């Protein structure tokens, strides 16, 4: 029997003390794998970071990461507060069902789109004007994060089940664990790619990068089942 059903503790299941660590580890691994697809996917922020990186290198990537985190963490806290406000014992089953089904379908869609995008010609990249080099990378990181509809949709539809799971696991301490498990990838990716841009190296167009994105697309489809099936199986027959 699962301890969690789409992020909600099962009150009829007595959890051994040693099982808490397993649940926490499983949750962290899930966050890392699922959110890697969003963190590593190309987009306006990524390409602007590359452009800025050709001038400022890893330092610019760090500023981009901080700007990105300012907006992203605000969005995560907002979603967590909203969920905690509306979640109670009366509407918990309905919210679990909605979040599980919508999140699972979103994972399917994003997974297939990511696979299709990776298989297409990598030349369909977002153009970033050269003049962005002269602007504040911290501000650019915040603005390009907030103006990216893919980013907003990702967190609303795919990030929400993870936030719900984090709240169930350890309330806002769970949110902290979830976000730290995710945000280090943003820093590593943006700083690393900015550094490579400074050195004249790029990952875009490489076969390895395409294979990586295809793998993450397949993983998203798998986690679509992971989020979708539990709430559907929990529906009273």
N, C-alpha and C positions, 0 to 999 in steps of 0.2 A: 504494500500500500504506500502511495506517495505521501510524504509529509505535507507537501504543498500542492494545491490545485490552482494553477495559474496565479501563484503568488499569495494564496490565502492558506493559513495554517489549518490543518485538519484537526478539530478539537477532539476527535475520537481516537487519535493516535498518540500513544505515549512515546516520546522520543528519548532513546537512551542518551546519556550525557555525551558519549563519544560520537554520536551522530551529528552533533551541531557542527563540528569541524568539517565533516564530509559535506554537509549542506552548504557551508560557507565556501569551501573550495570549489564545489560544483558550480555555485553561483558566480564566483569570480571567473572561472574558466568560461562559463557561458557569456558573461559580459565581454570578456576579452575577444572571444571568437566572433560574436555577433556584431559588436561595435567596430571591430577592425574593418569590416566592409564599408562602413561610413567614413572612418578615419582615413583610410588609404585610397578611397575612390577619388578620381580626378574631378575637379570642379573649379569655379572661379577663384576660391581661396587658394587652392593648390597652385594654379598657374600664375596667380599674382605673387605668391610666395617664391616661385621659381624665378620670376622676373626680378623681384627685389633681391633674391639671393645672389644673382649674378654680380651685384654690386657690394652687398653687405655680408654675404655668406651666412654662417651659422648664427651670428649675432642678429641678423634680420629675421631669420627663422624663429629665434627665441621670442622676439618682439611680436611676430605674427601669432605665435602660439599663445602668448599672454592675452593678446587682443581677442583671439578666438575663444579662449576660456572665459573671458569677461562676459561675453554674450551667452555662450553655451551654458555656463553654470547658472546664470540668471534664469534661463529657460528651464533647466532641470529643476531648480528650486520652485519655480512657478508651477510646473506640472505636478511636483510632489505635494505642494501645499493644496493644490486643487483636488488631487486624488484623496488626500487625507481628510479634506473637508467633506467631500461627498460620500466617502466610504463609511458605511455602518453595517451592522448585522442584518438590517432589513433589506438593503439593496445590494449587499455584497455579492450574492449569486448572479444578479443581473449584470453588475459591473464586470465581474470576472468573465462572464460569457461574452460580453461585448468586447472587452479588451483582448481576450484570447482569440476570438474569431477575427476581429479587425487586424490585430497584430500578426496573426498567422497568415492571413491573406496578403497583408502588406509585405511580409517576408518573402512569400512566393513571388509576388510581383517584382520586388526589388531584386531578388535573386535572378530571375529570368532576364530582367533588363540589364543587370550587370554582366551576365554571361553573354548576352547579345552584343552589348557595347564592347566587350573585350574582344569578341570575334570580328568586329568591324574594323575598318581601317582607322588606325590611331590618329590620322591626320585631322579628324573631325574634333579638334581641340578648341577650347575656349580661347579666343584671342584676348590678349591683355596688352593695353597700350604701353609703350615704352616709357611714357611720362610718369607711370606709377613709381618708377625708381626714385623719384625725387620726393615722394610723399612719406609721411610717417608710417612705418610698418605696423606699429601698435594700433593706430587708427584704422589702417587698411584691414588688419586682421579682424577687428570688431565689425567694421562695415560690411566686408565681403561675407562674413558669417551670417549676419543678420539679413542680408539681401539675397541669400541663397535659398530659394524655395525648396530645393531638394533637402537641405539641412533641416528646415523646419518640419517638413513632412516626415522625414526620417525619425525625428525625435517624437513627434506626436503619435505616429502609428507603430513604430518599431521600438522606440525607447520607452514608451508608456508601460508595456508589460514588464520591462526590466525594472522600472521605477516602482511599480506595484509590488513586484517580488522583493525589492530592496526594503520597502516599507514594512512588508510582512516579516522579513527576516530580522530586522533590528531597527525599525522606525527610521529616524533621520541619521542614525549611525550607519544604517544600511545604505542610505543614499550616499553618504561619504565614502563607504567602501566601494560602492558601484562606480562613483565618479572617478575616484582615484584609479580604479582598475581600468577605466577607459581613457582618461585624459593623458596618461603617460605616453600612449601611442600617438596622440596628436603632437606632443612635444618631440618625440623621437622622429616622427615622420617629417614634420615641417622643418625642424632643425637639420635633419640629415639630408633632405632633398635640397634645402637652401645651400648647404655646404657643398654638395655635389655640383650645384649650378655654378657656384663660385669657382670650382675647379674645372669647369667646362664639361662635366659629365651629366648625363640625364638618364632617367629610367623610362621615360616615355618612348613608346615604339619598340621597346625591347621585348623579346619573346618571353623572358622570365616574368616581366611585369604582367603581361597578358595572361600567362598561365596562373599567376597568383590571383588575379581578379576573377578568373573563371572558377578557381577552387573556392574562393570566398562566395561566389554566386551559388555554387552547389551547396555550400554550408548554410547559406541563408534559406534555401529551399528546405533543407533538412530541418532547420529550426522552425520553419513554418509549420511543419508537422508537430514539432515539440510544443509550440504554443497553442496550436489549433485543437489538437485531439483532447487534452485534459478537460477543458471546459465543455466540449461537446459530449464527452463520456459522462460528465457530471450532471447532465440534464436528466431529470427524473423521467423514467419511462412509464 
